[in-house]
Amino acid sequence: TTESNELGEAGISALLSILEGAGHNMTDDVWSVLIAAIASLSGDISKLPKDGLNRSGTEWSTCCMLAFRCLKLIVDDFLEQLPPMSDSPDAPRRALLDCCSSFGSSRHDVNISLTAIGLLWSIADLDSHSWSIDRALTELVLLSSDDRTEVRNCAVNTLFSCIVGRGQGFTSEQWDVCISRTIFGVYDRVVSKGVTGETESNGADEALDTGKKKSKSPSDRYKVSVHHSRDSEGKQWATTQVLVLEGLSRVLRNFFPQLLDTMDNTPSDEIDDLDHDPVWFKKAWIRIIDVAVDAARQPSSRETLDLRSVGVGLLVQCCQFTCRAGMQAAIAPAVVGTNMEVVNGALRHVNESHLKETDKPQNVASAEVEEWRECFFVAAFDALDAFREHYESDLPDDSENVNSHYLETSQVQNSHYLETSQVQVLHKLAVGLGKLYEACKDDEFAPWQSPDFQRHSLELDSMTEVNRENLEGRFVRLVASIARTAKGDPAAQFLTQAQRAALELLRLMSNQSSDEALRVLAIMGGQSFFWVARKGSEDDTVVDESAVGAIGDELLSREAAKAVVEELSSGTILDETKVQVLYRIVTNFTAEMNKEVDRKDAFKKRAQQKKSYALLVPIIEAGLESAARLTNAGEAQDSAWLDPLWGEVVEVITHLLTPVRSSSNGLYMARSSSLLDILKSVTSHVPSRENDKICDILSAGVESSIEVARNQTAIGNDESMPSEVSRKGKTRSEEALKVFESCFDGLCKLEPQSPILHKLVKSFLEKGGHLPDSAGVATDCDRELHENIAIIVCKVISRNSEMERLTISIFSLLSKLISVDNETLRIEASNILGRVDVGQVLEEATRRCESAERRAEEAEEHIQELVDEIDDLRDENETLHQQILVYSTSSALT
């Protein structure tokens, strides 16, 4: 009770000596008095001793340190001697907890405060009485709002360590107090301090000196250095808020099943209304979600980055805790204990193999608890969906409407780009969604089918309206929104981490048979299936993928298109989905190629982009192969729904077979290598009902490719042209002849008996062999071209079956070609003749002729029978007319 710090130091030193020498002989009453005396020297002005003396000044710091040594000695050596916790305010253990709290609030030394907070947990952990833990939590709540960052952060961490350490034995009522009052109470105090910027110094500034002289603040004396990134008051309070949310997540992760079991006796008719006056955990769950949403929606800045990240993480974890698989897969972490060892990187009990399955605890949730779990999951997922709407609403008004066009990234102009911290938050969200999908892919996010779903539809859902019950569709929309929104620097040549994580998740879902995810990737791909950023000359026929210079939205669209190609190549995608994706892409292709734009826009687009079919080809191949399987599996009327697809395919190959005219390079076939692959796929999978349309296009392609070959051959042989132009001319002529070969081969496969085909073959062979019946050939270039065409025609006929009739019809031409000057043409003509068994063909033709004659005779006989029958009917008709005339005359006379 002395006012002299020197006397106080002497007294507390003597007390320390007594404790060290005779502490084990003290009685219960002495402990209470002794602990109160120690607490009076803590310097905590919020709990002034009975004498009313303020000992928070620097001159009392030595006394404080000696007193704390006494306190620590009691806790370390004499705690077991103290009587158990009781309701009496003078009980030694209760006084000891108050004493620790006083030293935690002391301003003399931060290290003393931090150690005192740890002693609170040590005392509560060793005391089995519930009063001990309740009192310790109460003191920690008070310390959690201390204006010293390191003290309150230590108090928050210790608070949650206490809860996690003792929570297994909590009753429902204790959990109610713990979450609804303790945790939420701490969070509210921290938030209010962070918002208002107030700091509670517990009157330390007023008590530093009695007015005789100014002394240096103890808090300044022991001030902890803080990195410049954390040196503002707002950042430090935000850090504490982050610790509270992380601690809340830690509690849920360890005890969510136990908390959910408190709902076991709740009437099920309360489940549908989360706003109804509920039991405590129902209200607590609503508050937890609100807290997470509020943290995630903090204004975008570097100060709030960690807070927003932990808020987003807590939202995702709430979904994971409440999903069916998440309760088992993510809640119970491995805890190191006795009789455990690390096996393949995981903790296992040494004697685990000796445990029978029936010996392990079985925790089967009741029907009511399961209904509550599902309700809680929907509430948490709704909050995630609402967060999507929140960050999408931050986009500027001049950008595309997110809900209706957020997937069409290739059409967005002047798109909004997020600042770095917001992109980091969305990356955290994307990573969390990946973990959530792994837990929910077989249940909540399993492929969803609407009750009014119609099979055999080519239309892709634009995702503008998603049924609320379609959790898979809503989840896909959320992931796609991250990919579209999380854009960084507009000039960046790489996707942000958030975009890449979102795309990888969509690819994973597609690989797990999620049609929704694949459709969305196809929509995101936009025009990147046939346009790429330009790097090279305007008329390049081959695209160097490594030279593609896409940035921003174009880069995202390109990556999405590549993902679609890779997934379609796998064996996990349904045929119907492949067809839908193909229809979407070829529809976009035809619409883009037919779009009328003014000359300025067209020039601008050609300057920035160029055509590339490297991604279009495998999609057409996979889609048409699937369409063929669907056609073969169903009846004719069942496959009619594919007709619009073939209509678009017809438009595509019509455009591709249309030559491009350039002022400097003449007439040429663009992207001929891709065109050959597409033609091969079309002719291999076209249904018979579409043969006529395809053959008409192939016939036109035959004519246009010959025209291009003639034009480019002239350029290649023109000596006045630069060598590079001549070289390209010869190359393009060869490419045009390959296109001719592909078109002609398709005609032979689809309509081998067509009179038009026979006429074309006869014309080509006559011109190639320079036979008398052919039109005159003006130049050597034309002679060479027609010879090459005739050679190609002979090769195609040789390798195609069912060409016997055509061979017989051109037999005389082939006989003449084996004597022409061109050796290659002679050989190919000879191959055809050698391949065909003329005797067998003539015998078969004779049989067909005899069969036709027999059918003709039978028809003539049948016709004669019909004529005789008609004559008989006429005679009978005439007889009837005469009888009628006789009857009518008789009737008139009577």
CORGI-V682140 format. One record per residue. N is the residue number from 1. RES is the residue in one small letter. SS is DSSP state (helix for helix, strand for strand, loop for the rest). OMEGA is omega in whole degrees, -180 to 180 (* if undefined). Layout:
N:RES:SS:OMEGA / N:RES:SS:OMEGA
This chain:
1:t:loop:-177 / 2:t:loop:176 / 3:e:loop:-179 / 4:s:loop:179 / 5:n:helix:179 / 6:e:helix:176 / 7:l:helix:178 / 8:g:helix:178 / 9:e:helix:179 / 10:a:helix:-179 / 11:g:helix:-178 / 12:i:helix:176 / 13:s:helix:178 / 14:a:helix:179 / 15:l:helix:178 / 16:l:helix:179 / 17:s:helix:178 / 18:i:helix:-180 / 19:l:helix:-179 / 20:e:helix:-177 / 21:g:helix:-174 / 22:a:helix:-179 / 23:g:helix:-177 / 24:h:helix:-180 / 25:n:helix:-175 / 26:m:loop:180 / 27:t:loop:-177 / 28:d:helix:-177 / 29:d:helix:-179 / 30:v:helix:-178 / 31:w:helix:-178 / 32:s:helix:-180 / 33:v:helix:-178 / 34:l:helix:-179 / 35:i:helix:178 / 36:a:helix:178 / 37:a:helix:178 / 38:i:helix:-179 / 39:a:helix:-178 / 40:s:helix:180 / 41:l:loop:-178 / 42:s:loop:-177 / 43:g:loop:179 / 44:d:loop:-177 / 45:i:helix:177 / 46:s:helix:179 / 47:k:helix:-179 / 48:l:loop:179 / 49:p:loop:-177 / 50:k:loop:-179 / 51:d:loop:176 / 52:g:loop:-178 / 53:l:loop:179 / 54:n:loop:-176 / 55:r:loop:-179 / 56:s:loop:180 / 57:g:loop:-176 / 58:t:helix:-180 / 59:e:helix:179 / 60:w:helix:-175 / 61:s:helix:179 / 62:t:helix:176 / 63:c:helix:-179 / 64:c:helix:-178 / 65:m:helix:177 / 66:l:helix:179 / 67:a:helix:180 / 68:f:helix:176 / 69:r:helix:177 / 70:c:helix:180 / 71:l:helix:-179 / 72:k:helix:178 / 73:l:helix:179 / 74:i:helix:-178 / 75:v:helix:-175 / 76:d:helix:-170 / 77:d:helix:-171 / 78:f:loop:-177 / 79:l:helix:-178 / 80:e:helix:179 / 81:q:helix:-177 / 82:l:loop:179 / 83:p:loop:-179 / 84:p:loop:179 / 85:m:loop:178 / 86:s:loop:-178 / 87:d:loop:-176 / 88:s:loop:179 / 89:p:loop:-179 / 90:d:loop:179 / 91:a:loop:-175 / 92:p:helix:-178 / 93:r:helix:177 / 94:r:helix:177 / 95:a:helix:180 / 96:l:helix:177 / 97:l:helix:178 / 98:d:helix:179 / 99:c:helix:177 / 100:c:helix:179 / 101:s:helix:179 / 102:s:helix:179 / 103:f:helix:174 / 104:g:helix:179 / 105:s:helix:-178 / 106:s:loop:-179 / 107:r:loop:-176 / 108:h:loop:-175 / 109:d:loop:-180 / 110:v:helix:-179 / 111:n:helix:176 / 112:i:helix:-180 / 113:s:helix:-179 / 114:l:helix:179 / 115:t:helix:179 / 116:a:helix:177 / 117:i:helix:177 / 118:g:helix:178 / 119:l:helix:177 / 120:l:helix:-179 / 121:w:helix:179 / 122:s:helix:-180 / 123:i:helix:-178 / 124:a:helix:-177 / 125:d:helix:-179 / 126:l:helix:-179 / 127:d:loop:-178 / 128:s:loop:-178 / 129:h:loop:-179 / 130:s:helix:179 / 131:w:helix:-178 / 132:s:helix:-179 / 133:i:helix:178 / 134:d:helix:-179 / 135:r:helix:179 / 136:a:helix:179 / 137:l:helix:179 / 138:t:helix:180 / 139:e:helix:180 / 140:l:helix:176 / 141:v:helix:179 / 142:l:helix:-179 / 143:l:helix:-178 / 144:s:loop:178 / 145:s:loop:177 / 146:d:loop:-177 / 147:d:loop:175 / 148:r:loop:-172 / 149:t:helix:-176 / 150:e:helix:-180 / 151:v:helix:-178 / 152:r:helix:177 / 153:n:helix:176 / 154:c:helix:179 / 155:a:helix:180 / 156:v:helix:180 / 157:n:helix:179 / 158:t:helix:178 / 159:l:helix:-178 / 160:f:helix:173 / 161:s:helix:176 / 162:c:helix:-177 / 163:i:helix:-178 / 164:v:helix:-178 / 165:g:helix:-176 / 166:r:helix:-173 / 167:g:helix:-177 / 168:q:helix:-179 / 169:g:helix:-179 / 170:f:loop:171 / 171:t:loop:179 / 172:s:helix:180 / 173:e:helix:179 / 174:q:helix:177 / 175:w:helix:178 / 176:d:helix:180 / 177:v:helix:-176 / 178:c:helix:-175 / 179:i:helix:-173 / 180:s:helix:-177 / 181:r:helix:-174 / 182:t:helix:-175 / 183:i:helix:179 / 184:f:helix:177 / 185:g:helix:177 / 186:v:helix:-178 / 187:y:helix:-179 / 188:d:helix:180 / 189:r:helix:180 / 190:v:helix:-180 / 191:v:helix:-179 / 192:s:helix:177 / 193:k:helix:-180 / 194:g:helix:-178 / 195:v:helix:-175 / 196:t:helix:-179 / 197:g:loop:-180 / 198:e:loop:175 / 199:t:loop:180 / 200:e:loop:-179 / 201:s:loop:-179 / 202:n:loop:177 / 203:g:loop:-175 / 204:a:loop:-178 / 205:d:loop:-180 / 206:e:loop:-174 / 207:a:loop:-178 / 208:l:loop:-179 / 209:d:loop:-180 / 210:t:loop:179 / 211:g:loop:-179 / 212:k:loop:177 / 213:k:loop:179 / 214:k:loop:178 / 215:s:loop:-179 / 216:k:loop:-179 / 217:s:loop:175 / 218:p:helix:-180 / 219:s:helix:176 / 220:d:helix:-179 / 221:r:helix:-178 / 222:y:loop:-177 / 223:k:loop:-180 / 224:v:loop:179 / 225:s:loop:-178 / 226:v:loop:178 / 227:h:loop:-175 / 228:h:helix:179 / 229:s:helix:-179 / 230:r:helix:-169 / 231:d:loop:176 / 232:s:loop:-178 / 233:e:helix:179 / 234:g:helix:179 / 235:k:helix:-177 / 236:q:helix:176 / 237:w:helix:177 / 238:a:helix:177 / 239:t:helix:177 / 240:t:helix:178 / 241:q:helix:177 / 242:v:helix:180 / 243:l:helix:179 / 244:v:helix:-179 / 245:l:helix:177 / 246:e:helix:177 / 247:g:helix:177 / 248:l:helix:177 / 249:s:helix:179 / 250:r:helix:179 / 251:v:helix:-180 / 252:l:helix:-179 / 253:r:helix:-177 / 254:n:helix:-169 / 255:f:helix:-177 / 256:f:helix:178 / 257:p:helix:179 / 258:q:helix:178 / 259:l:helix:-180 / 260:l:helix:180 / 261:d:helix:177 / 262:t:helix:179 / 263:m:helix:-171 / 264:d:loop:-177 / 265:n:loop:-179 / 266:t:loop:178 / 267:p:loop:-177 / 268:s:helix:-179 / 269:d:helix:176 / 270:e:helix:-170 / 271:i:loop:-173 / 272:d:loop:-175 / 273:d:loop:-178 / 274:l:loop:-180 / 275:d:loop:178 / 276:h:loop:-180 / 277:d:loop:-169 / 278:p:loop:169 / 279:v:loop:-168 / 280:w:helix:-175 / 281:f:helix:175 / 282:k:helix:177 / 283:k:helix:-179 / 284:a:helix:-180 / 285:w:helix:177 / 286:i:helix:-179 / 287:r:helix:179 / 288:i:helix:180 / 289:i:helix:179 / 290:d:helix:179 / 291:v:helix:179 / 292:a:helix:179 / 293:v:helix:180 / 294:d:helix:178 / 295:a:helix:-179 / 296:a:helix:-177 / 297:r:loop:179 / 298:q:loop:179 / 299:p:loop:-176 / 300:s:loop:177 / 301:s:loop:178 / 302:r:loop:-179 / 303:e:loop:-175 / 304:t:loop:-176 / 305:l:helix:-178 / 306:d:helix:-179 / 307:l:helix:178 / 308:r:helix:-180 / 309:s:helix:-179 / 310:v:helix:176 / 311:g:helix:177 / 312:v:helix:179 / 313:g:helix:179 / 314:l:helix:177 / 315:l:helix:-180 / 316:v:helix:-180 / 317:q:helix:176 / 318:c:helix:176 / 319:c:helix:-178 / 320:q:helix:178 / 321:f:helix:-173 / 322:t:helix:176 / 323:c:loop:-174 / 324:r:loop:-178 / 325:a:loop:-176 / 326:g:helix:180 / 327:m:helix:-180 / 328:q:helix:-170 / 329:a:helix:-170 / 330:a:loop:-172 / 331:i:loop:-173 / 332:a:loop:177 / 333:p:loop:178 / 334:a:loop:179 / 335:v:loop:-178 / 336:v:loop:178 / 337:g:loop:179 / 338:t:loop:180 / 339:n:loop:179 / 340:m:strand:177 / 341:e:strand:180 / 342:v:strand:179 / 343:v:strand:-179 / 344:n:loop:176 / 345:g:loop:-178 / 346:a:strand:178 / 347:l:strand:179 / 348:r:strand:172 / 349:h:strand:-179 / 350:v:loop:-177 / 351:n:loop:-176 / 352:e:helix:-177 / 353:s:helix:-179 / 354:h:helix:180 / 355:l:loop:175 / 356:k:loop:-180 / 357:e:helix:-179 / 358:t:helix:179 / 359:d:helix:-178 / 360:k:loop:-178 / 361:p:loop:178 / 362:q:loop:-179 / 363:n:loop:-178 / 364:v:loop:-178 / 365:a:loop:177 / 366:s:loop:-179 / 367:a:helix:180 / 368:e:helix:179 / 369:v:helix:179 / 370:e:helix:177 / 371:e:helix:177 / 372:w:helix:179 / 373:r:helix:179 / 374:e:helix:179 / 375:c:helix:179 / 376:f:helix:179 / 377:f:helix:-180 / 378:v:helix:179 / 379:a:helix:179 / 380:a:helix:-180 / 381:f:helix:174 / 382:d:helix:178 / 383:a:helix:176 / 384:l:helix:179 / 385:d:helix:178 / 386:a:helix:177 / 387:f:helix:175 / 388:r:helix:179 / 389:e:helix:-179 / 390:h:helix:-176 / 391:y:helix:173 / 392:e:helix:180 / 393:s:helix:179 / 394:d:loop:179 / 395:l:loop:-179 / 396:p:loop:-176 / 397:d:loop:-177 / 398:d:loop:177 / 399:s:loop:180 / 400:e:loop:176 / 401:n:loop:-172 / 402:v:helix:-175 / 403:n:helix:-174 / 404:s:helix:-175 / 405:h:helix:-173 / 406:y:loop:-179 / 407:l:loop:-177 / 408:e:loop:-173 / 409:t:helix:-176 / 410:s:helix:-178 / 411:q:helix:-177 / 412:v:loop:178 / 413:q:loop:-180 / 414:n:loop:-175 / 415:s:loop:178 / 416:h:loop:179 / 417:y:loop:-175 / 418:l:loop:174 / 419:e:loop:-167 / 420:t:helix:-176 / 421:s:helix:178 / 422:q:helix:176 / 423:v:helix:178 / 424:q:helix:178 / 425:v:helix:180 / 426:l:helix:174 / 427:h:helix:176 / 428:k:helix:179 / 429:l:helix:-179 / 430:a:helix:178 / 431:v:helix:178 / 432:g:helix:178 / 433:l:helix:176 / 434:g:helix:178 / 435:k:helix:179 / 436:l:helix:180 / 437:y:helix:179 / 438:e:helix:-180 / 439:a:helix:-171 / 440:c:helix:-171 / 441:k:loop:-179 / 442:d:loop:-177 / 443:d:loop:-174 / 444:e:loop:-177 / 445:f:loop:174 / 446:a:loop:-180 / 447:p:loop:-173 / 448:w:loop:179 / 449:q:loop:-178 / 450:s:loop:178 / 451:p:loop:180 / 452:d:loop:-179 / 453:f:loop:179 / 454:q:loop:176 / 455:r:loop:178 / 456:h:loop:176 / 457:s:loop:-179 / 458:l:loop:-175 / 459:e:loop:174 / 460:l:loop:176 / 461:d:loop:-180 / 462:s:loop:178 / 463:m:loop:178 / 464:t:loop:178 / 465:e:loop:180 / 466:v:loop:179 / 467:n:loop:-177 / 468:r:loop:179 / 469:e:loop:-180 / 470:n:loop:-178 / 471:l:helix:178 / 472:e:helix:179 / 473:g:helix:178 / 474:r:helix:179 / 475:f:helix:178 / 476:v:helix:179 / 477:r:helix:179 / 478:l:helix:-180 / 479:v:helix:180 / 480:a:helix:178 / 481:s:helix:177 / 482:i:helix:-179 / 483:a:helix:-177 / 484:r:helix:-171 / 485:t:helix:-170 / 486:a:loop:-179 / 487:k:loop:180 / 488:g:loop:-179 / 489:d:loop:-178 / 490:p:loop:180 / 491:a:loop:-177 / 492:a:loop:179 / 493:q:loop:178 / 494:f:loop:175 / 495:l:loop:173 / 496:t:loop:179 / 497:q:helix:179 / 498:a:helix:179 / 499:q:helix:-179 / 500:r:helix:178 / 501:a:helix:179 / 502:a:helix:179 / 503:l:helix:179 / 504:e:helix:178 / 505:l:helix:177 / 506:l:helix:177 / 507:r:helix:177 / 508:l:helix:179 / 509:m:helix:178 / 510:s:helix:179 / 511:n:helix:178 / 512:q:loop:175 / 513:s:loop:174 / 514:s:loop:178 / 515:d:helix:-180 / 516:e:helix:-177 / 517:a:helix:-179 / 518:l:helix:178 / 519:r:helix:-179 / 520:v:helix:177 / 521:l:helix:179 / 522:a:helix:179 / 523:i:helix:178 / 524:m:helix:-180 / 525:g:helix:175 / 526:g:helix:-176 / 527:q:helix:-178 / 528:s:helix:175 / 529:f:helix:-179 / 530:f:loop:173 / 531:w:strand:173 / 532:v:strand:177 / 533:a:strand:-173 / 534:r:loop:165 / 535:k:loop:-177 / 536:g:loop:-177 / 537:s:loop:-174 / 538:e:loop:-172 / 539:d:loop:177 / 540:d:loop:178 / 541:t:loop:178 / 542:v:loop:-179 / 543:v:loop:174 / 544:d:loop:-175 / 545:e:helix:-180 / 546:s:helix:-178 / 547:a:helix:-179 / 548:v:loop:-176 / 549:g:loop:-178 / 550:a:loop:175 / 551:i:loop:172 / 552:g:helix:-177 / 553:d:helix:179 / 554:e:helix:180 / 555:l:helix:178 / 556:l:helix:-180 / 557:s:helix:-180 / 558:r:helix:180 / 559:e:helix:177 / 560:a:helix:179 / 561:a:helix:178 / 562:k:helix:179 / 563:a:helix:179 / 564:v:helix:-179 / 565:v:helix:-179 / 566:e:helix:-179 / 567:e:helix:178 / 568:l:helix:179 / 569:s:helix:179 / 570:s:loop:-178 / 571:g:loop:-175 / 572:t:loop:-175 / 573:i:loop:179 / 574:l:loop:179 / 575:d:helix:-178 / 576:e:helix:178 / 577:t:helix:178 / 578:k:helix:180 / 579:v:helix:178 / 580:q:helix:179 / 581:v:helix:179 / 582:l:helix:-179 / 583:y:helix:179 / 584:r:helix:-174 / 585:i:helix:-179 / 586:v:helix:175 / 587:t:helix:176 / 588:n:helix:-179 / 589:f:helix:-178 / 590:t:helix:178 / 591:a:helix:-180 / 592:e:helix:-178 / 593:m:helix:179 / 594:n:helix:-177 / 595:k:loop:178 / 596:e:loop:178 / 597:v:loop:179 / 598:d:loop:-172 / 599:r:helix:-179 / 600:k:helix:179 / 601:d:helix:-180 / 602:a:helix:179 / 603:f:helix:180 / 604:k:helix:-179 / 605:k:helix:180 / 606:r:helix:178 / 607:a:helix:-176 / 608:q:helix:-175 / 609:q:strand:173 / 610:k:strand:-176 / 611:k:strand:173 / 612:s:loop:-178 / 613:y:loop:-179 / 614:a:helix:178 / 615:l:helix:-179 / 616:l:helix:-175 / 617:v:helix:-178 / 618:p:helix:178 / 619:i:helix:177 / 620:i:helix:-180 / 621:e:helix:-179 / 622:a:helix:-178 / 623:g:helix:-180 / 624:l:helix:175 / 625:e:helix:177 / 626:s:helix:178 / 627:a:helix:179 / 628:a:helix:178 / 629:r:helix:179 / 630:l:helix:179 / 631:t:helix:-179 / 632:n:helix:-178 / 633:a:helix:-176 / 634:g:loop:177 / 635:e:loop:-175 / 636:a:loop:-179 / 637:q:loop:180 / 638:d:loop:-178 / 639:s:loop:180 / 640:a:helix:179 / 641:w:helix:178 / 642:l:helix:-178 / 643:d:helix:177 / 644:p:helix:178 / 645:l:helix:-179 / 646:w:helix:174 / 647:g:helix:178 / 648:e:helix:178 / 649:v:helix:176 / 650:v:helix:179 / 651:e:helix:-178 / 652:v:helix:-176 / 653:i:helix:174 / 654:t:helix:179 / 655:h:helix:-177 / 656:l:helix:-180 / 657:l:loop:178 / 658:t:loop:-177 / 659:p:loop:177 / 660:v:strand:-179 / 661:r:strand:179 / 662:s:strand:-179 / 663:s:loop:-177 / 664:s:loop:-174 / 665:n:loop:177 / 666:g:strand:-177 / 667:l:strand:-179 / 668:y:strand:177 / 669:m:loop:-179 / 670:a:loop:176 / 671:r:loop:-173 / 672:s:helix:-179 / 673:s:helix:176 / 674:s:helix:179 / 675:l:helix:180 / 676:l:helix:179 / 677:d:helix:-180 / 678:i:helix:179 / 679:l:helix:179 / 680:k:helix:180 / 681:s:helix:-179 / 682:v:helix:-177 / 683:t:helix:-180 / 684:s:helix:-172 / 685:h:helix:-178 / 686:v:loop:176 / 687:p:loop:-175 / 688:s:helix:-178 / 689:r:helix:180 / 690:e:helix:-175 / 691:n:helix:-176 / 692:d:helix:-180 / 693:k:helix:-178 / 694:i:helix:-180 / 695:c:helix:177 / 696:d:helix:-180 / 697:i:helix:179 / 698:l:helix:177 / 699:s:helix:177 / 700:a:helix:177 / 701:g:helix:176 / 702:v:helix:-179 / 703:e:helix:-177 / 704:s:helix:179 / 705:s:helix:176 / 706:i:helix:178 / 707:e:helix:179 / 708:v:helix:-180 / 709:a:helix:179 / 710:r:helix:-179 / 711:n:helix:-177 / 712:q:helix:175 / 713:t:helix:177 / 714:a:helix:179 / 715:i:helix:-178 / 716:g:helix:-179 / 717:n:helix:180 / 718:d:loop:-177 / 719:e:loop:-180 / 720:s:loop:-179 / 721:m:loop:173 / 722:p:loop:-175 / 723:s:helix:-180 / 724:e:helix:179 / 725:v:helix:179 / 726:s:helix:179 / 727:r:helix:178 / 728:k:helix:179 / 729:g:helix:178 / 730:k:helix:179 / 731:t:helix:-179 / 732:r:helix:176 / 733:s:helix:177 / 734:e:helix:179 / 735:e:helix:179 / 736:a:helix:178 / 737:l:helix:175 / 738:k:helix:176 / 739:v:helix:177 / 740:f:helix:-179 / 741:e:helix:-179 / 742:s:helix:179 / 743:c:helix:-180 / 744:f:helix:177 / 745:d:helix:177 / 746:g:helix:177 / 747:l:helix:-179 / 748:c:helix:-180 / 749:k:helix:-173 / 750:l:helix:-177 / 751:e:loop:-175 / 752:p:loop:-178 / 753:q:loop:-176 / 754:s:loop:176 / 755:p:helix:179 / 756:i:helix:178 / 757:l:helix:180 / 758:h:helix:180 / 759:k:helix:179 / 760:l:helix:-179 / 761:v:helix:180 / 762:k:helix:-180 / 763:s:helix:-178 / 764:f:helix:-178 / 765:l:helix:178 / 766:e:helix:180 / 767:k:helix:-179 / 768:g:helix:179 / 769:g:helix:180 / 770:h:loop:-177 / 771:l:loop:-176 / 772:p:loop:-176 / 773:d:loop:-177 / 774:s:loop:177 / 775:a:loop:-179 / 776:g:loop:179 / 777:v:loop:-170 / 778:a:loop:-171 / 779:t:loop:176 / 780:d:helix:178 / 781:c:helix:179 / 782:d:helix:179 / 783:r:helix:180 / 784:e:helix:-179 / 785:l:helix:-178 / 786:h:helix:176 / 787:e:helix:179 / 788:n:helix:178 / 789:i:helix:179 / 790:a:helix:177 / 791:i:helix:179 / 792:i:helix:-180 / 793:v:helix:179 / 794:c:helix:179 / 795:k:helix:-179 / 796:v:helix:180 / 797:i:helix:-178 / 798:s:helix:-174 / 799:r:helix:179 / 800:n:loop:176 / 801:s:loop:180 / 802:e:loop:178 / 803:m:loop:-176 / 804:e:helix:-180 / 805:r:helix:179 / 806:l:helix:-180 / 807:t:helix:179 / 808:i:helix:-178 / 809:s:helix:180 / 810:i:loop:-176 / 811:f:helix:-178 / 812:s:helix:178 / 813:l:helix:179 / 814:l:helix:179 / 815:s:helix:179 / 816:k:helix:-177 / 817:l:helix:-179 / 818:i:loop:178 / 819:s:loop:180 / 820:v:loop:-178 / 821:d:loop:-177 / 822:n:loop:-175 / 823:e:helix:-178 / 824:t:helix:179 / 825:l:helix:178 / 826:r:helix:-177 / 827:i:helix:-178 / 828:e:helix:177 / 829:a:helix:179 / 830:s:helix:178 / 831:n:helix:179 / 832:i:helix:-179 / 833:l:helix:180 / 834:g:helix:-178 / 835:r:helix:-175 / 836:v:loop:174 / 837:d:loop:-174 / 838:v:helix:-180 / 839:g:helix:-179 / 840:q:helix:179 / 841:v:helix:180 / 842:l:helix:178 / 843:e:helix:179 / 844:e:helix:177 / 845:a:helix:178 / 846:t:helix:179 / 847:r:helix:180 / 848:r:helix:179 / 849:c:helix:178 / 850:e:helix:178 / 851:s:helix:179 / 852:a:helix:178 / 853:e:helix:179 / 854:r:helix:180 / 855:r:helix:179 / 856:a:helix:178 / 857:e:helix:178 / 858:e:helix:179 / 859:a:helix:179 / 860:e:helix:178 / 861:e:helix:180 / 862:h:helix:178 / 863:i:helix:179 / 864:q:helix:178 / 865:e:helix:179 / 866:l:helix:179 / 867:v:helix:179 / 868:d:helix:180 / 869:e:helix:179 / 870:i:helix:179 / 871:d:helix:179 / 872:d:helix:180 / 873:l:helix:178 / 874:r:helix:178 / 875:d:helix:179 / 876:e:helix:179 / 877:n:helix:180 / 878:e:helix:178 / 879:t:helix:179 / 880:l:helix:178 / 881:h:helix:179 / 882:q:helix:179 / 883:q:helix:179 / 884:i:helix:-180 / 885:l:helix:179 / 886:v:helix:-180 / 887:y:helix:-179 / 888:s:helix:179 / 889:t:helix:179 / 890:s:helix:-180 / 891:s:helix:-179 / 892:a:helix:-179 / 893:l:helix:-180 / 894:t:loop:*
